[in-house]
Amino acid sequence: MSFLRPTTQPGLLLRSALRSSYSTKAPPTTLPANKQKLIPTSGQYPRGFLVSGISSAVKKSGARDLALITSKYPCSAAAVFTKNVFQAAPVVVSRERLQDNGGKAIHGLVANSGCANAVTGAKGLENAREMQASLDALTGHARSSLVMSTGVIGQHLNMDKILKGIQDSKQALGPDHEHWMACAQAYMTTDTFPKLRSKTFRLPESKIEYRMAGITKGAGMIHPDMATLLGTIVTDLGVEPGLLQYALTHAVDRSFNAISVDGDMSTNDTVALLANGGATEGKIVVDKVGSKDFEAFRDSLTEFAQDLSQLVVRDGEGATKFVKVAVEGAPTFEAAKTVASTIATSSLVKTALYGQDANWGRILCAVGYSGVKDIDPKKVSVSFIPTDNSEPLKLLVNGEPELVDESRASEILKMEDLEIRVELNLGKEATSYWTCDLSHEYISINADYRS
């Protein structure tokens, strides 16, 4: 990744203007260092996009709660939505818009936090469509907007505040890091820090440097498909709509659908991808599925989505550990993911990690009930992989338990980052899943969520 650090006086003036014009709440200044370092101080953002984040006063705290992303050029657009049967109104209307437009001609996205507009019946659908129409009026392009919402389920939006906020956002739109950071803050609910990333990338058949930026939110109710998360990724590379959806589905399967905090699936999950071709004045560059450029874009997007989604796990409610579950030697990708997911979502595994207990029997138990066929207990190996590049700790080798050095295990489990590696020895497929531990604090946060 390549970043630019904003140091110019206009940026300082902009920050002052945003703070004086709107009621906002900055990210906590008391964040621990391990989270503070995850907040970028600069970035390189895709050309042709303007963004904003303001307070519409929906949140009682006065924190930013309304985000806009607009594009000068019509975007190819793709999205992956929750599979929860109770799908929120913004999920329904955004899916409709993409289907009606054929994944083309999208000029904007509006996201609100504090109210999920979920399980709100016909009135909720009406409100979501009003948000679309209001953003259409702001951009000047009819039927060109997507909507996201996150927050408390079962409550109606305060539309007077939301609609006024959308129109007020016009004066706050901009292309710089300060604008993107404000936008990311407006996505937050129980998040402890804004989740923003950007990068530059190149394609093998092009000399142009392209840019990608992404915002996500989520800390609890995190589990495929997908999480109580919203994610928006934008790029100034022009991509044909069908290929954009293919690339996003591939990326999400290996990122946002490969994370878990608590095993609960939300009603509002949406990850959207907008590609406006801003680097080439709106021109489509990637239009062939078998091309080197498409494969390079797909892989770059997947890597970026993994980085972005892992921020959600690192901010898991009450979490003290970031855990990678790597499964190797599986007969298929799907089998590897199933085993990894089963381990990552096991409450017994997660509580053992919180207690720094090297109870590898719980890991093996999860492998056994994962439902993957043909697992041979005599072939399975399990190890803890420390993140300080020291020697791995073997727990089980080809079905035979190792004599575990408990003091060494304790050292590894005290680390904030940890990898659990499982070798099935059934094939050549592999994948990774990211999760966290399950702590007392998680219960406290969610017991008090609405209070």
Steps between C-alpha positions, in 0.01 A plus 500: 500500500606856434380784719521879501501694826283815481691799634351795311317787665176439301469161672523669839242755397270223377526311829413817689205572272360148537523516877337842523221434247384162631462331834754219496677262727863423419648153548595437864833654591550233766519213255768245586808520280418175321180658365628855458760373254221361279362848426669642188631857503506532121403319183475501123137500395329412170450782254151620418349426843384754761404388851374642827400405853285722720261481794132507410425482875349151472754385759432649840875538556533743212755275331523488123224276369449579130752413227486585131715367215441658159663455161557743215487208257229229481622195690485133430370360826483167678394389845476200729214500750401317818328162468295567814130443417408826677672726250501869586331757277829648368612150395176448306502835320872493420471152351204622293696799374796287391271253324299774326817680386688186400784602730552823307445875537541526878607848611472485877456315826356623828555321832353584839595360840299489821184351349502182290162555329454122535174315568317826435244381243365708212590827674863392519509430126342837432762672715789321327365604160465858623869493591580378148291774342659768716851393397388478137391864525835597651707331227260598221465142374170316534488139621873497571536454877562220749406508870651345813381516862634360826399526864205394713251261336125563505500879511400743227740761367447865591456602139484873565855482639626253239369690195623834632836337572532368145447843353725667761773251411550661161714779644711247694593283199866478405776269367764524773602287796305717743182439301561125485570483873179689577313261270646198682405644838139535385480122444584420863266355765672301778828525308784647705685641198420597138593227252651656189756374251638615165765377259640533152540213256600429141386256234736296279363641173473865610753766597249693709506499881151431631361565845268317738338610825278322746293564810347240725332486838422227745604368839219265605234281336780390268467175309447396136307563300626764579511691828329797657723694278485744218782514252556732207793470261557741213757510222583731212562200273226447242361144521213341308206443744480121464870461564477737796239276666709190429809661653311624807341161568843335477651760734219492758510119522862535610460806724170632637351151484807358675476693828303440818474673835193346661321275250197729453387598148353847457200622298690784332832362373610660177834527326484719190763565234496802271732540201477837321795492255611837638864426418409481130222761479230238554630243251453125560843334514427150629241323284623142451473235770806302389732796461812560707361840597181345640689240703736765635206722598313209662804402705576860600137545605507177702815603685350842569169352621689268736689793649178699539294216647769409753455844655153385605644201686769715662218719631287204611287588799696414813771325299854471633645280224511494120507139382569359155372147441689348208385167357727323252496173309124502438335321205315819391494871581148456640616222734792708625269794567245284680761361739653844559158655562402227746815555706472879484140504622536245780416667830716247681801579282444875535463491878811282528691763302374772734609290798839435333435128533675273248202268487561365151240229555233764439658582164510134402141455616388781268684340208321176573146642498557738208314264268782470247510147365798267495696667780745242627593554867834328435599768246405819687765729649444813714749772592513845662699742282643795697512839328852584620651260243611261773462123473143366452356293784380161375199369689395201288698332219327249272244424768758448774510750792827677569645554844402868526725746679230683699726796581573546130131469419425765762755736342336465158146541632594823676575658161235725349532330158496123461463242222340158539614274216323177412637257240244249371730318253210431264590721204661826392234762577543752781333809642503726803233633734535783751339515842555623856458374852177521701525700822296623796503846339307373196207413728513839671500692171205312353297490822511881503469561122171694500546677834 
